[in-house]
Amino acid sequence: MMPLLFAFFLFLSPLWPLGDNPRVGDPMIIVNKQTNQLAFIRHGKIERIYRVATGKTNALTPEGLFTVTVKAVNPYYRKKNIPGGAPNNPLGTRWIGFDARGTDGRTYGIHGTNRPSSIGRYITEGCVRMHNRDVEALYPNVPLGTKVAIVKTNESFQQLGKKYGSVFSFNRKNFDKIYLRSHFFRDYFYILLHGSLMNIYSKRESEVNNDHDGESSGKAHHLSKPSVLSDDR
């Protein structure tokens, strides 16, 4: 009876790894337009902070919590028919697209640039622009399904991470306990409902691991070839 009660309360808590909050320990990206910085969070801590370029207003770069649904290496620039990898391609070398304003990840994204001097400025029409070297370092660490929060605030990344449940203020030993416990009881609760442990891990695999079939639930796509993306925003 006690495990059932614990699973129920875990389901209601911020540690429950479904819905808007990231699962405990999962990667998350937070972009703060106030400082034009991007924080990459993983395993409960801030791993890197990068300088970025954005659009200053919410009408330009949208603010809110989004999900990564498309990734592409050397994206194609549709507006001027510039192939992926070309030195004059304004999207740079990587595209990490998210589903802002009901789009499918091909309109708004985190991407590189062919204008490194623009980084740090309010200059884009919607996207988050990075140095190519930085987006190339970030790209392999961001699986499909990663949450992207875009805000404009004076709060620190530490405060924002705690607010979204991706940064924790306890020691590593306690973090490991909570991480394992939250995943264990998610599995336990799922078994009670569906009766099969295999369903859990096959479902998880389809959520973020799409290198083999190129598609998963939530309309997430990993693009192995240069993709036709929307105009540089």
C-alpha positions in Angstrom: 0.0 0.0 0.0 2.8 2.4 0.9 4.5 2.1 -2.5 1.2 2.9 -4.2 0.7 6.0 -2.1 4.3 7.1 -2.8 3.8 6.6 -6.5 0.6 8.7 -6.4 2.2 11.6 -4.6 5.3 11.4 -6.9 2.9 11.6 -9.8 1.6 14.9 -8.4 5.0 16.3 -7.6 7.5 18.3 -9.7 9.8 15.3 -9.7 7.3 13.3 -11.8 9.1 12.9 -15.1 6.2 13.5 -17.4 4.5 16.7 -18.7 6.1 20.1 -18.8 8.8 19.6 -16.2 11.9 17.7 -17.4 12.6 14.3 -15.8 15.1 14.4 -12.9 18.6 14.6 -14.4 17.4 15.1 -18.0 19.1 17.8 -20.1 17.4 21.2 -20.4 18.1 24.5 -22.2 17.3 27.9 -20.7 17.7 31.0 -22.8 17.6 34.4 -21.0 16.9 37.2 -23.4 17.7 39.7 -20.7 21.4 38.7 -20.8 21.4 37.0 -24.2 22.8 33.8 -22.7 21.9 30.1 -23.0 22.5 27.7 -20.2 22.7 23.9 -20.8 21.6 21.9 -17.7 22.2 18.2 -17.2 22.3 15.9 -14.2 20.9 18.6 -11.9 23.5 21.2 -12.6 24.4 23.9 -15.0 27.1 22.5 -17.3 27.8 25.4 -19.7 26.6 28.9 -20.4 26.9 30.3 -23.9 26.4 33.8 -25.4 23.7 34.0 -28.0 21.8 36.4 -30.2 18.0 36.7 -29.9 15.1 39.0 -30.9 14.4 41.4 -28.1 10.6 41.3 -27.9 8.2 38.3 -27.4 6.8 39.1 -30.8 10.2 38.2 -32.2 11.8 35.4 -30.1 8.9 33.7 -28.3 9.0 33.3 -24.6 7.7 30.1 -22.9 8.5 26.4 -22.5 9.0 24.4 -25.6 10.3 21.0 -26.8 13.1 20.1 -29.2 11.4 18.3 -32.2 13.9 18.6 -35.0 17.7 18.4 -35.3 19.8 18.9 -38.5 23.4 19.0 -39.4 24.3 21.7 -42.1 20.7 22.9 -42.6 19.5 24.1 -45.9 18.5 27.9 -46.1 15.3 28.0 -48.0 14.8 31.8 -48.5 17.9 32.2 -50.7 18.3 28.6 -51.8 21.7 28.2 -50.0 22.8 24.6 -49.5 23.8 23.3 -46.1 27.4 23.7 -45.2 27.9 26.7 -47.5 30.0 29.5 -45.9 27.3 32.0 -46.6 24.5 30.0 -45.0 23.1 32.2 -42.2 21.9 29.1 -40.3 25.5 28.0 -39.7 26.3 24.3 -39.1 23.6 23.0 -36.8 19.9 23.4 -36.2 18.0 22.5 -33.0 14.4 23.2 -33.7 11.7 23.6 -31.1 7.9 23.8 -31.3 7.2 27.4 -30.5 3.8 28.8 -31.4 2.4 25.5 -32.6 5.2 25.0 -35.2 6.9 21.7 -35.9 10.5 22.6 -35.2 11.4 23.9 -38.7 10.5 27.6 -38.0 12.0 28.4 -34.7 15.3 27.0 -33.6 18.7 27.3 -32.0 21.3 27.5 -34.8 24.7 28.6 -35.8 25.6 31.7 -37.9 27.8 33.0 -40.6 28.0 36.3 -38.8 29.8 35.7 -35.5 29.9 39.4 -34.7 26.1 39.3 -34.2 26.3 37.1 -31.1 25.3 38.9 -28.0 23.0 41.3 -29.8 19.2 41.7 -30.3 19.2 41.0 -34.0 17.2 37.9 -34.9 13.6 37.7 -36.0 12.8 34.8 -33.7 15.6 32.2 -33.5 18.4 31.8 -31.0 21.7 32.3 -32.7 25.0 30.8 -31.5 28.6 30.7 -32.6 29.1 27.6 -34.8 31.7 26.1 -32.4 29.2 26.5 -29.5 26.2 25.0 -31.3 28.4 22.1 -32.5 29.4 21.4 -28.9 25.8 21.6 -27.7 24.2 19.6 -30.5 25.2 16.0 -29.5 24.1 16.6 -25.9 20.5 17.6 -26.8 18.3 14.7 -27.5 14.9 15.1 -29.2 12.3 15.8 -26.5 14.6 18.2 -24.5 12.8 21.1 -22.9 13.7 24.6 -24.0 12.7 27.5 -21.7 13.0 31.1 -23.2 12.6 33.9 -20.7 13.4 37.5 -20.2 14.2 38.1 -16.5 16.8 39.3 -14.0 16.8 35.9 -12.3 20.0 33.8 -12.4 20.2 30.5 -14.2 20.5 28.8 -10.9 17.1 30.3 -9.8 15.5 29.5 -13.1 16.8 25.9 -13.1 15.3 25.3 -9.6 12.0 26.8 -10.8 11.8 24.4 -13.7 13.0 21.5 -11.6 16.2 20.9 -13.6 18.6 22.2 -11.0 18.8 20.9 -7.4 20.4 22.3 -4.3 21.3 19.0 -2.6 24.4 16.9 -2.7 25.2 14.3 -5.3 24.4 11.4 -3.1 20.9 12.7 -2.4 20.5 13.5 -6.1 21.3 10.0 -7.1 18.7 8.7 -4.6 16.0 10.9 -5.9 16.9 10.3 -9.6 16.7 6.5 -9.1 13.7 6.7 -6.9 11.7 8.9 -9.3 12.5 6.6 -12.3 11.9 3.4 -10.3 8.4 4.5 -9.1 7.5 5.7 -12.6 8.3 2.2 -13.9 6.5 0.7 -10.9 3.4 2.7 -11.5 3.5 2.1 -15.2 3.7 -1.7 -14.6 0.6 -1.5 -12.3 -1.3 0.2 -15.1 0.0 -1.7 -18.1 1.5 -4.8 -16.8 4.7 -4.9 -18.9 8.2 -3.6 -18.2 9.1 -3.9 -21.8 6.5 -1.3 -22.7 8.3 1.3 -20.5 11.7 1.0 -22.1 10.4 0.7 -25.7 8.3 3.8 -25.1 11.3 5.7 -23.6 13.5 4.7 -26.6 10.9 6.1 -29.0 10.7 9.4 -27.1 14.3 10.5 -27.5 16.2 7.9 -29.6 15.3 8.3 -33.2 18.6 7.8 -35.1 17.3 4.6 -36.6 13.9 5.3 -37.9 14.0 9.1 -38.1 10.6 9.5 -36.3 9.1 9.2 -32.9 6.0 10.1 -30.9 5.4 13.8 -30.5 6.3 14.4 -34.2 10.0 14.5 -33.3 12.4 14.0 -36.2 16.2 13.6 -36.5 17.2 14.8 -39.9 20.2 12.9 -41.2 20.3 15.0 -44.4 20.3 18.8 -44.8 16.8 19.9 -44.2 14.6 22.6 -45.8 14.1 25.0 -42.9 12.3 28.2 -42.5 13.9 31.6 -43.1 16.6 32.7 -40.7 14.6 34.1 -37.8 
